[in-house]
């Protein structure tokens, strides 16, 4: 019987709930003291133990933790999506600025070329050469500008030389020039005078105007 009492005592004193040893208040078992060891054991085995609510002080409950983690994840997702939208907006704005700048630069270049060409034509540049030189000036291509300027000067010099030679009377075999005078013109036959006027309209007009044309 002593062994039964010990067994009963062990059951009474070593009941464990959620990993903690709990003492059973046997006074809550009616007639416990008058029971035999066997009855006491049965009473203890059928006794409903009141398990106290766990103390979460200093801890976060799992359901609260899971809810908070889910909300935090959703907020991060929203921030990432918003960041992507902001970046897309910034990219579109940058592309628009670049397009406007490119259009402005193209218009400015066109105006500059046009102004340069007008100036070059004004100093005697040939049309196509003026276009090339004006483009080179707008681009800041100094080597090309100098090349086109030399071409213009060479052409201009050639033109002047040709005009000078054209106005110089050709010498005759006896050392006299073939320059026409009003007296010579009047002494010519009518047909010859007509042909001369057609071949040399400026000089013909000059002779008859007395140099006051």
C-alpha positions in Angstrom: 0.0 0.0 0.0 2.9 2.3 0.6 3.9 1.9 -3.0 0.4 2.8 -4.1 0.5 6.0 -1.9 3.8 6.9 -3.5 2.5 6.4 -7.0 -0.6 8.5 -6.1 1.6 11.2 -4.7 3.8 11.2 -7.8 0.7 11.6 -10.0 -0.6 14.4 -7.8 2.7 16.3 -7.7 4.2 15.7 -11.1 1.4 16.4 -13.5 2.9 18.5 -16.4 1.1 20.9 -18.6 2.8 22.6 -21.6 6.2 21.6 -20.3 5.6 23.0 -16.8 5.1 20.9 -13.6 1.8 21.8 -11.9 0.5 21.0 -8.4 -3.0 19.6 -8.1 -5.2 21.0 -5.4 -6.7 17.7 -4.0 -9.1 19.6 -1.8 -11.1 20.2 -4.9 -11.7 16.4 -5.2 -14.6 15.5 -2.9 -13.8 12.9 -0.3 -10.2 12.6 -1.5 -8.8 12.0 2.0 -11.1 9.1 2.8 -10.4 7.3 -0.5 -8.3 4.3 -0.9 -5.1 4.6 -2.8 -6.7 3.0 -5.9 -9.6 5.4 -5.7 -7.3 8.3 -5.3 -5.4 7.3 -8.4 -8.5 7.0 -10.4 -9.8 10.4 -9.1 -6.5 12.0 -10.0 -6.5 10.5 -13.5 -10.0 11.7 -14.2 -9.4 15.1 -12.6 -9.8 18.1 -15.0 -6.8 20.3 -14.7 -7.4 24.0 -15.2 -4.7 25.2 -17.5 -4.1 28.9 -17.1 -3.9 31.2 -20.2 -0.2 31.5 -21.3 1.5 34.8 -20.5 2.8 36.4 -23.6 4.4 39.4 -21.9 7.5 40.3 -23.8 6.5 38.2 -26.8 4.6 38.7 -30.0 1.8 36.3 -30.7 2.2 34.3 -33.9 -1.1 35.5 -35.4 -0.2 39.1 -34.8 3.3 38.5 -36.2 2.0 36.8 -39.3 -0.5 39.7 -39.9 2.2 42.4 -39.4 4.6 40.5 -41.7 1.9 40.2 -44.4 1.1 43.9 -44.2 4.7 44.9 -44.3 5.3 42.7 -47.4 2.3 44.3 -49.2 3.6 47.8 -48.3 7.0 47.0 -49.8 5.4 45.7 -52.9 3.4 49.0 -53.3 6.6 51.0 -52.8 8.4 49.0 -55.4 5.6 49.5 -57.9 5.4 53.2 -57.2 9.2 53.5 -57.6 8.9 51.8 -61.0 6.2 54.3 -62.0 8.3 57.2 -60.9 11.3 56.0 -62.8 9.2 55.5 -65.9 7.9 59.1 -65.6 11.4 60.4 -65.2 12.6 58.5 -68.2 9.7 59.8 -70.3 10.4 63.4 -69.2 14.1 63.0 -70.0 13.3 61.7 -73.5 11.0 64.6 -74.1 13.6 67.1 -73.0 16.2 65.4 -75.3 13.7 65.6 -78.3 13.0 69.3 -77.7 16.7 70.0 -77.5 17.4 68.0 -80.7 14.7 69.9 -82.5 16.1 73.3 -81.2 19.6 72.4 -82.2 18.5 71.4 -85.8 16.5 74.6 -86.2 19.4 76.7 -84.9 21.8 74.9 -87.3 19.5 75.5 -90.3 19.2 79.2 -89.5 22.9 79.6 -89.0 23.7 77.8 -92.3 21.1 80.1 -94.1 22.7 83.3 -92.6 26.2 82.2 -93.5 25.2 81.3 -97.1 23.6 84.7 -97.6 26.8 86.4 -96.4 29.0 84.3 -98.7 26.7 84.9 -101.7 27.0 88.6 -100.9 30.8 88.6 -101.4 30.7 86.7 -104.6 30.7 83.0 -103.7 29.2 80.6 -106.3 25.9 79.0 -105.2 27.0 75.4 -104.5 30.3 76.6 -103.0 28.5 79.0 -100.7 26.2 76.1 -99.5 29.2 73.9 -98.7 31.1 76.7 -97.0 28.1 77.8 -94.9 27.6 74.2 -93.7 31.2 73.9 -92.7 31.1 77.2 -90.9 28.0 76.1 -88.9 29.8 72.9 -87.9 33.0 74.7 -86.9 34.9 72.8 -89.6 37.7 75.3 -90.1 39.8 73.2 -92.5 36.8 72.9 -94.9 36.1 76.6 -94.5 39.6 77.5 -95.6 39.5 75.0 -98.5 36.3 76.5 -99.8 37.6 80.0 -99.4 40.7 79.1 -101.5 38.4 77.7 -104.2 36.4 80.9 -104.2 39.5 83.1 -104.4 40.9 81.0 -107.2 37.6 81.2 -109.2 37.3 84.9 -108.5 40.9 85.6 -109.7 40.3 83.6 -112.8 37.1 85.5 -113.5 38.9 88.9 -113.1 41.8 87.9 -115.3 39.4 86.8 -118.0 37.5 90.1 -117.9 40.8 92.0 -118.1 42.0 90.0 -121.0 38.6 90.4 -122.7 38.8 94.2 -122.5 42.4 94.4 -123.7 42.7 95.3 -127.5 44.6 92.7 -129.5 47.8 94.2 -131.2 48.0 94.2 -135.0 51.0 93.2 -137.1 52.1 96.8 -137.5 52.0 97.4 -133.7 48.6 99.2 -133.7 45.8 97.9 -131.6 42.6 96.7 -132.9 40.6 98.9 -130.6 37.5 100.2 -132.3 36.9 103.9 -132.5 33.8 105.8 -133.5 35.6 107.0 -136.7 36.5 103.4 -137.7 32.9 102.3 -137.0 31.4 105.0 -139.1 33.8 104.2 -142.0 32.6 100.5 -142.0 30.1 99.3 -144.5 26.5 99.1 -143.1 26.7 95.3 -143.0 29.9 95.2 -141.1 28.6 97.8 -138.7 25.6 95.6 -138.1 27.7 92.5 -137.5 29.9 94.4 -135.1 27.0 95.8 -133.1 25.6 92.2 -132.8 29.0 90.7 -131.7 30.0 93.6 -129.5 26.8 95.2 -128.2 28.4 96.8 -125.1 31.3 98.4 -127.0 29.0 99.5 -129.8 26.8 101.2 -127.3 29.7 102.7 -125.5 31.1 104.2 -128.8 27.9 105.9 -129.8 27.1 107.2 -126.3 30.5 108.8 -126.0 31.4 106.9 -122.9 28.4 108.2 -121.0 26.4 105.0 -120.8 
